Amino acid sequence: MKKLSKERSEELLAILKARFEKNKTRHKDLHWTKIQSKLEAQPEKLWSLNEMEETEGEPDVIGYEKKTDEYIFFDCSPESPKRRSLCYDYQAWDSRKANKPESNAIDRASEMGIELLTEEQYRDLQELGKFDLKTSSWIKTPAHIRELGGAVFCDRRYNTVFMYHNGADSYYAARGFRGMLKV
């Protein structure tokens, strides 16, 4: 199990609490003490949040699922986190014969213990603020698009959220991915 040191855990909890209190409009009617208790009981989730934080994702609570009793964290950094220049998935990465990027978004998210946002989640995030005004973020691609070699990403331009397509093997310095974690 991946676990942070006691010192880093305390430091990260303080960062998350400060962000939670600063951005109350993202999580109305939620209480930090309940969230912190869940995080302390699940050190592997705290480790994943640290991975999000270390890549400048600025994770924050954006909701609560009553049915599963889980809090939902999204990357809430103004621009796509510093996990960029990645193909969409391993298949796309492996198919590149030249100029392979370091990795791919799906595997990197899995290594971090998080998931890429879906289109619906990305649009929900955009209801909480204005994100990706200069960057873009890979999102979970529907199977029928991926089977044809494509992948989808989103950004916000002209005060509108756009979803676009690219070959899954493409990668750009301004395109990363936003993650989601349930605790």
Buried (B, 14 or more C-beta within 10 A) or exposed (E): EBEBEEEEBEBBBEBBBEBBEEBEEBBEEBEBEEBBEBBEEEBEBBBBBBBBBEBBBBBBBBBBEEEEEBBBBBBBBEBBBEBBEBBBBBBBBEEBEEEBBEBBBBBBBEEBBBBBBBBEBBBBBBEBEEBBEEBBBBBBBEEEEBEEBBBBBBBBEEEEBEEEBBBBBBBBEBBBBBBBBBB
